[in-house]
C-alpha cells in the first residue's frame, strides 16, 4: 500500500479526530442529570452556537444536500431554502420562548404546557419517531464513509461509528456532546470548505466557491461554468441544470415542510436549553445561523463542481480507462456499471433503456476531491468531515431519545420517585438501546440519506410545530386540542409515507404511481409534512373550541413566557 495513500491519510485523520472526541468526552463527563440533559445550563453562546451548527449540519447537509442539488439542479434548491429558512424560523420564533420556559426537552415543554401525561406521552412517541427516522440517515452516512475510505464493509463501518458515538454520548451526555460538537464543527467546516476552494480555483480561477460557480471557466474559453453544465446535461438527455421540473405546488410544499420541520426538530430545540439566559439563546441562535451559512452557501457551488467533473470523467469513456477512484467506489456498490451493448464504453444518459451507469447521489461530495484529482490528504479530510457531520447529529439525536425515555417517560410518568442516580442510569441505558436501533437502520437503510432525513422533517412538522406554536402564542389552546392535533397530524403523515413511499396499502402500486404524479394535490411525500401540519392545526383548533379551557395558572404562564427576556430572565432549567 502507498505509504501516503488516501486510506493511510484517512486512518491518520480519523484517528486524530476520534481521539479528540473521546478526550473531550472524558474531560466533560456528566456527573448529574442536569449535566446529562442540558450540560449544566452554563454553555457560552459561542460554544452553543458552534455545537448547534454541528448538530444541525448532519450527514444530510454535508454528504447528501450537494449530492441532491448536483442531480436535481434547480429543483434541489428546495432543500437549501427549506432547511435554512427553517432555522431562521426556529431562532426567531421559538428558541427564546422555549428557553424562557426552562425545560429539559420538547416533551417536557408539551407535558407541562398542556398539563397532561397523555400529551407528554404523545410527545415522547413523536420525539422517538422523528429521532429514529433522522438517525437512520446519519448512520447510513457513517457506513458510506467507512466503507469507501477505510475499505471495510458498511456493516463494520456502522459498528465502529456506533462504538464511538456511544462512548461520548453515554459518558458525557449533553455536556460531552456539546464540547465534542464544537470540535466537530471545526472539522466538518474545514473539510467542506478547503476542497471547495481548491476546486473553485482549479475550474474558474476564483478562490471563493460562492462566486466561482457563477464565473467563467479558467480554460480561456470565456464560457460560464453553469452554461457548460447546462450543455453537458442536455447532450446526455437530461434537462438543463438551471431549469426546474417540479411543480410550484410541490416546491412550495417541500420548502414549507422542511422549514416548519426544522422548527420542530427536538435535537435542535434542546440545544437552546443549555445556555444560562434567554438572551444567550438568542445570541447563540444568531451565531449558529452565521456558522451554518458558511456551508449552506457553498453547497450549490460544490454541487456544480462535482456534477461537471463527474460527467466529463465518466460519460462516453472506456470502462477500462476509468481512474482508481471509480473502482474504489464501485466496490462499495454506490456506483454500478452495466455494459448493455458490450462495447466497453460507459453510456451515461437520461434514457433508462440506454443508460449503463447508476450513481448514488450520496457519493458526490465525498468523491468530488478524487474526481478533481486533489491531493490525498484533502480526500481524507473530506472523509473525516463526513464522519464529524454524521456523528455530531447522531449524538444529539441519541440524547433526545435517551432524555425522552429516562426523563419524560420514566421520571415524569412511570416512576416519579426515581432517584437522580437511577434516572442517570436509565438515561445511559436507553442511549445504549437507541444506538443499537440506530445501527440497525444504518446497516439496513430505508433510502438515501437526504430522503430519509426529509421524511423526519415531515414528521416533525406534522407533530411538534403546531403544538409548540400554539403552546407559546395561543393561551386558550388546551390539552385536548394539542393531543388530538398531534395524533391527527402524525397519523396523516405516516399514512402518506407508507402509501406513496413504500406502497404498503396496495402492494407497491401507489409508490410507483407517485412517480407519475398521482400524489395527493401533486405533493411528494417529502413535502406532505406541510399538509399534515395544517391537519394538526385544524384538528387542534376545532377540538379546542368544544372543550374546556386550560387552567388559569397555565394561561398566566403562557402570558409570562412571551414577556421580553429583559423583563424576567429565565434562570437555570429546573429539574
Helices and strands as residue ranges (DSSP letters): H 6-27, H 33-38, G 39-41, H 45-56, H 59-59, I 60-65, H 66-72, G 73-76, H 77-89, I 90-95, H 96-101, H 106-113, H 117-149, H 154-204, H 209-212, H 225-235, H 248-263, H 266-269, G 270-273, H 278-314, G 319-321, H 324-332, E 335-337, E 357-359, G 361-363, H 364-371, H 376-403, I 404-414, H 420-443, H 449-460, I 461-465, H 466-473, H 479-500, H 509-514, G 520-522, H 529-545, H 552-561
